[in-house]
């Protein structure tokens, strides 16, 4: 097991206590944890690292949870930590490298390690859209009357070289609720910033191999509704998402899992009705 840490300065902004029992958070300058899960990701990791490295927001923690890679992934991470030690805007960087039980197990480790007010998952090959993304997300959170349960944004689809292909075909609604996901995963996982204390209450369900992120987002938003905590639209493109992700590679298995998850959260009648509409929509769009 390898566990390395490289820290930048911490915020001196006094915390604000939430009135709904959540952990203390920074009122004006929330700290954001970016979690990156890797395994033999040397061809892709540098692009992701650079997109976090250039963020102008100072209060950033970057957790890299590696599945004991045997390629040059860790070498890229070590160089990243070295650059961060002399960076104009240093961030906190921590790397854990050890065997895991798959993607969502590694994500659960990141949730347990996170010290930020919000956590977002940006895996190898995915990037933030520009260097002001985390600044805009933090500002959107700080402007809310009550500390948000979630801050969310939009996503662009890119190819293996990082070139823009098209906007994601599902767009985030202006006003998001957990029921919005009856129409599919309207907010991409990489553009979904969950309050960390909520994330810890709802780890990824490891019975799902390909769509645990869908289930996780719905459960967090359900709790937000119970807590009357807002879901805030940052009105920005957050992530450039790699077209060939795990869900795309295992499309049929992912759809079967997602169907089951929808029946759990929305019931059989709603799920069957929505999938009938999905089929009609796919035919009419051809």
C-alpha positions in Angstrom: 0.0 0.0 0.0 1.3 3.4 -0.9 -0.2 6.5 0.7 1.4 9.9 -0.1 0.3 13.3 0.8 1.2 16.8 -0.5 -0.7 19.6 1.1 -1.2 23.3 0.1 -2.4 25.9 2.6 -5.7 25.4 4.3 -8.5 28.0 4.4 -8.6 30.4 7.3 -12.3 31.3 6.6 -14.4 30.7 9.8 -16.8 27.7 9.4 -20.6 28.1 9.2 -22.6 25.5 11.1 -25.4 24.0 9.1 -28.9 24.2 10.7 -29.8 20.7 9.4 -27.3 18.7 11.3 -24.6 18.7 8.6 -21.0 19.1 9.4 -19.5 22.6 9.6 -18.7 24.1 6.2 -17.0 27.2 4.9 -19.6 29.8 4.2 -17.7 31.9 1.7 -15.0 29.6 0.4 -16.0 26.0 0.5 -13.4 23.4 0.1 -13.9 20.9 -2.8 -12.6 17.4 -2.9 -11.9 16.1 -6.4 -11.6 12.3 -6.3 -9.9 10.4 -9.1 -9.9 6.6 -9.3 -7.2 5.0 -11.4 -5.9 1.6 -12.4 -3.1 1.3 -15.0 -4.2 4.7 -16.4 -0.9 6.1 -17.5 -2.1 7.1 -21.0 -5.0 9.1 -19.5 -4.1 10.3 -16.0 -1.9 13.3 -17.1 -4.8 15.0 -18.8 -7.0 14.7 -15.8 -4.3 15.8 -13.4 -3.5 18.9 -15.5 -7.2 19.9 -15.5 -7.3 19.8 -11.7 -3.8 21.4 -11.3 -4.7 24.5 -13.3 -7.9 25.2 -11.3 -7.8 28.8 -10.0 -9.8 27.9 -6.9 -7.4 27.6 -4.0 -9.4 25.4 -1.6 -9.1 22.1 -3.5 -8.2 18.6 -2.2 -7.3 16.1 -4.9 -7.6 12.4 -3.8 -6.2 9.8 -6.2 -7.3 6.3 -5.3 -5.2 3.9 -7.3 -5.9 0.1 -7.6 -2.2 -0.8 -7.3 -1.2 0.1 -10.9 1.7 -1.6 -12.5 2.3 1.0 -15.3 3.6 4.6 -15.0 0.4 5.9 -13.3 2.1 6.5 -10.0 5.1 8.1 -11.7 2.7 10.7 -13.2 1.2 11.3 -9.7 4.6 11.8 -8.1 5.6 14.4 -10.7 2.2 16.1 -10.0 3.0 16.3 -6.3 6.4 17.7 -7.0 5.0 20.4 -9.2 2.3 21.2 -6.6 4.9 21.9 -4.0 6.1 25.0 -5.9 2.8 25.9 -7.6 1.4 29.4 -7.5 -1.9 28.0 -6.3 -1.1 24.8 -4.5 -3.7 22.2 -3.7 -3.9 19.4 -1.2 -2.9 16.1 -2.9 -3.2 12.7 -1.5 -2.6 9.3 -3.2 -3.6 5.9 -1.9 -2.4 2.9 -4.0 -3.6 -0.5 -3.0 -5.7 -3.4 -4.4 -9.5 -2.8 -4.4 -12.7 -4.6 -5.4 -13.4 -2.4 -8.4 -14.3 1.1 -9.3 -17.1 1.7 -6.8 -15.1 0.2 -3.9 -12.3 2.7 -4.7 -14.9 5.5 -4.8 -16.1 4.5 -1.4 -12.5 4.8 -0.1 -12.3 8.3 -1.5 -15.5 9.3 0.2 -14.1 8.1 3.5 -10.8 10.0 2.9 -12.4 13.3 1.8 -12.1 16.4 3.9 -13.8 18.9 1.6 -17.2 20.4 2.0 -18.2 18.9 -1.4 -16.9 15.9 -3.4 -16.9 15.3 -7.1 -15.6 12.3 -9.0 -13.3 13.0 -12.0 -11.7 9.8 -13.2 -8.8 9.2 -15.5 -9.4 10.6 -18.9 -12.1 13.1 -17.7 -11.3 16.8 -17.3 -12.8 19.9 -16.0 -14.0 22.1 -18.8 -11.8 25.1 -18.0 -9.7 26.5 -15.1 -12.6 28.4 -13.5 -14.9 25.5 -13.1 -14.3 25.0 -9.3 -14.4 28.7 -8.8 -17.9 28.9 -10.3 -19.1 25.9 -8.4 -17.8 27.2 -5.1 -19.4 30.6 -5.8 -22.7 29.0 -6.6 -22.6 27.1 -3.3 -21.7 30.2 -1.3 -24.5 32.3 -2.8 -27.2 29.8 -1.7 -29.3 30.8 1.3 -28.7 27.4 2.8 -25.7 25.2 2.2 -26.6 23.0 -0.8 -26.8 19.3 -0.7 -25.7 19.2 -4.3 -24.2 21.7 -6.8 -24.5 20.5 -10.4 -23.7 21.6 -14.0 -23.5 20.5 -17.6 -21.1 18.1 -19.5 -19.5 17.9 -22.9 -18.5 14.7 -24.6 -14.9 14.5 -25.9 -12.9 11.9 -27.8 -9.7 10.1 -26.7 -7.6 13.1 -27.6 -9.8 15.5 -25.6 -11.5 17.0 -28.7 -15.0 18.3 -28.3 -17.6 16.0 -30.0 -21.0 17.2 -28.8 -22.9 18.3 -25.7 -24.2 15.4 -23.6 -27.6 14.4 -24.9 -29.2 14.7 -21.5 -29.2 18.2 -20.1 -29.5 19.2 -16.5 -32.8 20.8 -15.6 -32.9 24.3 -14.2 -34.5 22.9 -11.0 -33.3 19.4 -10.2 -35.0 17.0 -7.8 -34.6 13.3 -7.2 -37.7 12.7 -9.3 -35.9 14.3 -12.3 -33.9 11.1 -12.7 -37.1 9.3 -13.8 -36.1 10.7 -17.2 -32.6 9.3 -17.0 -29.4 10.5 -15.5 -29.9 14.2 -16.4 -26.8 15.3 -14.5 -23.6 13.5 -15.4 -21.8 11.9 -12.4 -18.7 14.1 -13.2 -20.8 17.2 -12.8 -22.5 16.3 -9.6 -20.9 17.9 -6.5 -22.3 16.2 -3.4 -22.0 17.6 0.1 -19.4 15.3 1.7 -21.3 14.6 4.9 -24.2 13.3 2.8 -21.8 11.2 0.6 -20.6 9.5 3.7 -24.1 8.5 4.7 -24.7 6.9 1.3 -21.8 4.9 0.0 -21.9 3.3 -3.5 -23.9 0.1 -3.5 -21.4 -2.5 -4.5 -24.1 -4.9 -5.8 -24.2 -2.7 -8.9 -21.1 -3.0 -11.1 -21.9 -0.4 -13.7 -24.7 2.0 -12.5 -24.1 2.5 -8.8 -23.5 6.2 -9.6 -27.1 6.6 -10.7 -28.4 5.0 -7.5 -26.0 7.0 -5.4 -27.1 10.3 -6.9 -30.8 9.5 -6.4 -30.3 8.5 -2.7 -28.4 11.7 -2.0 -31.1 13.8 -3.6 -33.8 12.0 -1.7 -32.0 12.9 1.5 -31.7 16.5 0.4 -35.5 16.6 0.0 -36.0 15.2 3.5 -33.5 17.8 4.8 -35.0 20.7 2.7 -31.5 21.3 1.4 -31.2 22.9 -2.0 -29.8 21.4 -5.2 -28.1 24.3 -6.9 -27.5 24.7 -10.6 -24.1 26.3 -11.2 -25.0 27.2 -14.8 -21.7 26.1 -16.2 -20.1 23.3 -18.2 -18.3 21.3 -15.5 -16.7 18.3 -17.2 -15.4 17.1 -20.5 -16.4 13.4 -20.4 -14.5 10.7 -22.2 -16.9 9.1 -24.7 -15.8 5.5 -24.0 -16.4 5.2 -20.3 -17.1 2.0 -18.4 -20.9 2.4 -18.7 -20.5 2.8 -22.5 -18.3 -0.3 -22.8 -20.9 -2.4 -20.8 -23.9 -0.7 -22.2 -26.5 -3.6 -22.0 -25.4 -4.6 -18.4 -25.6 -1.0 -17.4 -29.1 -0.6 -18.8 -30.3 -3.7 -16.9 -28.9 -2.3 -13.7 -30.4 1.1 -14.3 -33.8 -0.4 -14.9 -33.6 -2.2 -11.6 -32.5 0.9 -9.8 -35.4 2.9 -11.3 -37.9 0.3 -10.1 -36.4 0.6 -6.6 -36.7 4.4 -6.4 -39.7 5.1 -8.7 -41.7 1.9 -8.8 -42.6 -0.5 -11.6 -45.4 1.5 -13.3 -43.3 4.6 -13.6 -40.2 2.7 -14.8 -42.1 0.8 -17.4 -43.8 3.9 -18.7 -40.6 5.9 -18.9 -38.8 3.1 -20.7 -41.6 2.9 -23.2 -41.1 6.6 -23.8 -37.3 6.1 -24.1 -37.9 3.6 -26.9 -40.3 6.0 -28.7 -37.8 8.8 -28.3 -34.9 6.7 -29.7 -36.9 5.8 -32.8 -38.2 9.3 -33.5 -34.7 10.7 -33.2 -33.3 8.4 -36.0 
